[in-house]
């Protein structure tokens, strides 16, 4: 990441914002949505094992949604 690249929490809305070169690339409603989106990208690119993806998702799922 360069000096103008960052990921931050927008307190007013609770969103996670990804910026590159000072421009918004993506806005996610939660950290879970950010992680889920990136895992789907990994799957599309690398065809990862589904069990491994589920394990990663469990680690980032908010405590109130764990089963």
DSSP file (Angstrom, degrees, kcal/mol; ACC not computed):
  #  RESIDUE AA STRUCTURE BP1 BP2  ACC     N-H-->O    O-->H-N    N-H-->O    O-->H-N    TCO  KAPPA ALPHA  PHI   PSI    X-CA   Y-CA   Z-CA
    1    1 A X              0   0    0      0, 0.0     2,-0.1     0, 0.0    19,-0.1   0.000 360.0 360.0 360.0 139.3    0.0    0.0    0.0
    2    2 A X    >   -     0   0    0      1,-0.1     3,-1.5     4,-0.0    19,-0.0  -0.245 360.0 -86.3 -83.6-178.5    1.2    3.5   -0.8
    3    3 A X  T 3  S+     0   0    0      1,-0.3    -1,-0.1    -2,-0.1     0, 0.0   0.686 129.2  49.6 -64.3 -18.0    0.8    6.4    1.6
    4    4 A X  T 3  S+     0   0    0      2,-0.0    18,-1.8    19,-0.0     2,-0.4   0.339  90.1  95.4-105.0   6.0   -2.7    7.1    0.2
    5    5 A X    <   +     0   0    0     -3,-1.5     2,-0.3    15,-0.2    15,-0.2  -0.816  50.8 144.7 -97.7 135.5   -4.0    3.5    0.5
    6    6 A X  E     -A   19   0A   0     13,-1.9    13,-3.3    -2,-0.4     2,-0.4  -0.996  42.0-141.6-163.5 160.9   -6.0    2.6    3.6
    7    7 A X  E     +A   18   0A   0     -2,-0.3     2,-0.3    11,-0.2    11,-0.2  -0.999  36.4 166.3-124.3 129.5   -8.9    0.7    5.1
    8    8 A X  E     -A   17   0A   0      9,-2.4     9,-3.2    -2,-0.4     2,-0.5  -0.955  37.6-111.8-145.7 164.0  -10.8    2.4    7.8
    9    9 A X  E     -A   16   0A   0     -2,-0.3     2,-1.0     7,-0.2     7,-0.2  -0.843  22.4-145.1 -96.7 124.2  -14.0    2.3    9.8
   10   10 A X  E >>> -A   15   0A   0      5,-3.4     4,-2.7    -2,-0.5     3,-1.1  -0.790  13.2-164.6 -91.1  99.8  -16.6    5.0    9.1
   11   11 A X  T 345S+     0   0    0     -2,-1.0    -1,-0.2     1,-0.3     5,-0.0   0.828  80.0  61.5 -57.1 -38.4  -18.0    5.6   12.6
   12   12 A X  T 345S+     0   0    0      1,-0.2    -1,-0.3    -3,-0.1    -2,-0.0   0.824 124.4  16.6 -62.3 -32.3  -21.1    7.5   11.5
   13   13 A X  T <45S-     0   0    0     -3,-1.1    -1,-0.2     2,-0.1    -2,-0.2   0.533  98.6-121.0-116.8 -11.6  -22.4    4.6    9.4
   14   14 A X  T  <5 +     0   0    0     -4,-2.7    -3,-0.2     1,-0.3     2,-0.2   0.635  64.4 143.7  78.4  13.7  -20.5    1.6   10.8
   15   15 A X  E   < -A   10   0A   0     -5,-0.9    -5,-3.4    15,-0.1     2,-0.5  -0.483  51.0-130.5 -87.7 157.1  -19.1    0.9    7.3
   16   16 A X  E     -AB   9  28A   0     12,-2.7    12,-3.0    -7,-0.2     2,-0.4  -0.935  26.7-160.3-104.2 126.7  -15.7   -0.3    6.3
   17   17 A X  E     -AB   8  27A   0     -9,-3.2    -9,-2.4    -2,-0.5     2,-0.5  -0.914   8.7-159.8-115.6 134.1  -14.1    1.8    3.6
   18   18 A X  E     -AB   7  26A   0      8,-2.8     7,-3.4    -2,-0.4     8,-1.5  -0.960  15.5-175.5-111.9 124.8  -11.2    0.7    1.3
   19   19 A X  E     -AB   6  24A   0    -13,-3.3   -13,-1.9    -2,-0.5     2,-0.4  -0.930  11.8-171.6-121.1 145.7   -9.3    3.6   -0.4
   20   20 A X  E >  S- B   0  23A   0      3,-2.4     3,-2.0    -2,-0.4   -15,-0.2  -0.996  79.4  -7.8-133.8 130.2   -6.5    3.5   -3.0
   21   21 A X  T 3  S-     0   0    0     -2,-0.4   -16,-0.2     1,-0.3     3,-0.1   0.843 130.7 -56.7  52.0  36.8   -4.6    6.6   -4.0
   22   22 A X  T 3  S+     0   0    0    -18,-1.8     2,-0.4     1,-0.2    -1,-0.3   0.488 115.8 110.2  79.2   3.7   -7.2    8.7   -2.0
   23   23 A X  E <  S-B   20   0A   0     -3,-2.0    -3,-2.4   -19,-0.1     2,-0.3  -0.914  74.8-109.8-114.9 139.4  -10.2    7.3   -3.9
   24   24 A X  E     +B   19   0A   0     -2,-0.4    -5,-0.3    -5,-0.2     3,-0.1  -0.479  33.9 174.8 -65.9 125.4  -12.9    5.0   -2.5
   25   25 A X  E     -     0   0A   0     -7,-3.4     2,-0.3     1,-0.4    -6,-0.2   0.791  66.3  -5.7 -94.5 -39.6  -12.6    1.5   -4.1
   26   26 A X  E     -B   18   0A   0     -8,-1.5    -8,-2.8     2,-0.0     2,-0.4  -0.995  51.3-154.5-156.5 152.2  -15.2   -0.2   -2.0
   27   27 A X  E     -B   17   0A   0     -2,-0.3     2,-0.4   -10,-0.2   -10,-0.2  -0.996  16.0-166.7-132.1 127.2  -17.5    0.3    1.0
   28   28 A X  E     -B   16   0A   0    -12,-3.0   -12,-2.7    -2,-0.4     3,-0.1  -0.894  24.5-136.6-115.3 143.2  -18.7   -2.6    3.1
   29   29 A X  S    S-     0   0    0     -2,-0.4     2,-0.3   -14,-0.2    -1,-0.1   0.688  86.7  -1.5 -71.7 -16.4  -21.6   -2.6    5.6
   30   30 A X  S  > S-     0   0    0    -14,-0.1     4,-1.8     1,-0.1   -14,-0.1  -0.979  73.5-102.7-161.8 166.3  -19.5   -4.7    8.0
   31   31 A X  H  > S+     0   0    0     -2,-0.3     4,-2.7     1,-0.2     5,-0.2   0.867 120.8  58.6 -64.2 -34.8  -16.2   -6.5    8.5
   32   32 A X  H  > S+     0   0    0      1,-0.2     4,-2.8     2,-0.2    -1,-0.2   0.913 105.1  49.0 -60.9 -42.1  -18.0   -9.7    7.8
   33   33 A X  H  > S+     0   0    0      2,-0.2     4,-2.3     1,-0.2    -1,-0.2   0.891 110.8  50.6 -65.1 -39.6  -19.1   -8.4    4.4
   34   34 A X  H  X S+     0   0    0     -4,-1.8     4,-2.1     2,-0.2    -2,-0.2   0.952 113.6  44.1 -61.4 -50.1  -15.5   -7.3    3.6
   35   35 A X  H  X S+     0   0    0     -4,-2.7     4,-2.5     1,-0.2     5,-0.2   0.919 113.2  51.2 -62.5 -44.9  -14.1  -10.7    4.5
   36   36 A X  H  X S+     0   0    0     -4,-2.8     4,-2.3    -5,-0.2    -1,-0.2   0.912 110.0  49.8 -59.5 -43.7  -16.9  -12.6    2.7
   37   37 A X  H  X S+     0   0    0     -4,-2.3     4,-1.7     1,-0.2    -1,-0.2   0.909 112.6  46.3 -62.1 -43.1  -16.3  -10.6   -0.5
   38   38 A X  H  X S+     0   0    0     -4,-2.1     4,-2.2     2,-0.2    -1,-0.2   0.855 110.2  52.9 -72.1 -33.6  -12.6  -11.2   -0.4
   39   39 A X  H  X S+     0   0    0     -4,-2.5     4,-2.7     2,-0.2    -1,-0.2   0.912 107.5  52.3 -65.4 -41.2  -13.0  -14.9    0.3
   40   40 A X  H  X S+     0   0    0     -4,-2.3     4,-2.3     1,-0.2    -2,-0.2   0.885 108.7  51.2 -61.2 -37.3  -15.3  -15.2   -2.7
   41   41 A X  H  X S+     0   0    0     -4,-1.7     4,-2.0     2,-0.2    -1,-0.2   0.905 109.0  50.0 -64.8 -41.8  -12.6  -13.5   -4.8
   42   42 A X  H  X>S+     0   0    0     -4,-2.2     4,-3.6     2,-0.2     5,-0.5   0.925 111.0  50.1 -61.1 -44.6  -10.0  -16.0   -3.5
   43   43 A X  H  X5S+     0   0    0     -4,-2.7     4,-2.1     1,-0.2    -2,-0.2   0.921 110.5  48.9 -60.7 -44.2  -12.3  -18.8   -4.4
   44   44 A X  H  <5S+     0   0    0     -4,-2.3    -1,-0.2    -5,-0.2    -2,-0.2   0.867 120.6  37.2 -64.3 -35.5  -12.9  -17.5   -7.9
   45   45 A X  H  <5S+     0   0    0     -4,-2.0    -2,-0.2    -5,-0.2    -1,-0.2   0.908 134.0  17.9 -83.3 -44.4   -9.2  -17.0   -8.5
   46   46 A X  H  <5S-     0   0    0     -4,-3.6    -3,-0.2    -5,-0.2    -2,-0.2   0.495  87.4-129.0-113.0  -6.3   -7.7  -20.1   -6.7
   47   47 A X     << -     0   0    0     -4,-2.1    -4,-0.2    -5,-0.5    -3,-0.1   0.943  39.4-165.4  54.3  51.9  -10.5  -22.6   -6.3
   48   48 A X        -     0   0    0     -6,-0.2     2,-0.2     1,-0.1    -1,-0.1  -0.167  29.4 -84.0 -65.7 160.8   -9.8  -23.0   -2.6
   49   49 A X     >  -     0   0    0      1,-0.1     4,-1.8     2,-0.0     3,-0.4  -0.503  33.0-137.0 -67.8 129.7  -11.2  -25.9   -0.5
   50   50 A X  H  > S+     0   0    0     -2,-0.2     4,-2.5     1,-0.2     5,-0.2   0.847 102.6  56.8 -59.9 -37.8  -14.7  -25.0    0.7
   51   51 A X  H  > S+     0   0    0      1,-0.2     4,-2.0     2,-0.2    -1,-0.2   0.893 106.4  50.5 -62.3 -38.9  -14.0  -26.4    4.2
   52   52 A X  H  > S+     0   0    0     -3,-0.4     4,-2.0     2,-0.2    -1,-0.2   0.904 110.1  49.8 -65.1 -41.3  -11.0  -24.0    4.5
   53   53 A X  H  X S+     0   0    0     -4,-1.8     4,-2.7     2,-0.2    -2,-0.2   0.916 108.9  51.8 -64.1 -43.8  -13.2  -21.1    3.5
   54   54 A X  H  X S+     0   0    0     -4,-2.5     4,-2.3     1,-0.2    -1,-0.2   0.896 108.4  52.1 -60.0 -39.9  -15.9  -22.0    6.0
   55   55 A X  H  X S+     0   0    0     -4,-2.0     4,-1.4     2,-0.2    -1,-0.2   0.917 110.5  47.6 -62.5 -43.6  -13.2  -22.1    8.8
   56   56 A X  H  X S+     0   0    0     -4,-2.0     4,-1.1     1,-0.2     3,-0.2   0.921 110.5  52.1 -63.4 -43.8  -12.0  -18.6    7.8
   57   57 A X  H >X S+     0   0    0     -4,-2.7     4,-1.1     1,-0.2     3,-0.5   0.894 105.6  54.9 -61.2 -39.9  -15.6  -17.3    7.7
   58   58 A X  H 3< S+     0   0    0     -4,-2.3     3,-0.3     1,-0.2    -1,-0.2   0.865 104.1  55.9 -61.2 -35.6  -16.3  -18.7   11.3
   59   59 A X  H 3< S+     0   0    0     -4,-1.4    -1,-0.2    -3,-0.2    -2,-0.2   0.809 115.5  36.4 -66.5 -30.3  -13.2  -16.7   12.5
   60   60 A X  H << S+     0   0    0     -4,-1.1     2,-0.2    -3,-0.5    -1,-0.2   0.474  88.1 110.5-104.7  -3.6  -14.6  -13.4   11.3
   61   61 A X  S  < S-     0   0    0     -4,-1.1     5,-0.1    -3,-0.3    -3,-0.0  -0.524  80.4-102.2 -71.9 136.0  -18.3  -13.9   11.9
   62   62 A X    >   -     0   0    0     -2,-0.2     3,-2.2     1,-0.1     4,-0.5  -0.254  30.6-115.3 -56.5 146.0  -19.6  -11.6   14.7
   63   63 A X  G >  S+     0   0    0      1,-0.3     3,-1.0     2,-0.2    -1,-0.1   0.804 112.8  60.6 -55.7 -34.2  -20.1  -13.5   18.0
   64   64 A X  G 3  S+     0   0    0      1,-0.2    -1,-0.3     3,-0.0    -2,-0.1   0.599 106.8  46.9 -73.7  -8.7  -23.8  -12.9   18.0
   65   65 A X  G <  S+     0   0    0     -3,-2.2    -1,-0.2     2,-0.0    -2,-0.2   0.398  82.6 119.2-111.1   1.2  -24.2  -14.9   14.7
   66   66 A X    <         0   0    0     -3,-1.0    -8,-0.0    -4,-0.5    -3,-0.0  -0.393 360.0 360.0 -67.3 144.2  -22.0  -17.9   15.5
   67   67 A X              0   0    0     -2,-0.1    -1,-0.1    -9,-0.0    -4,-0.0   0.346 360.0 360.0-113.4 360.0  -23.7  -21.2   15.5
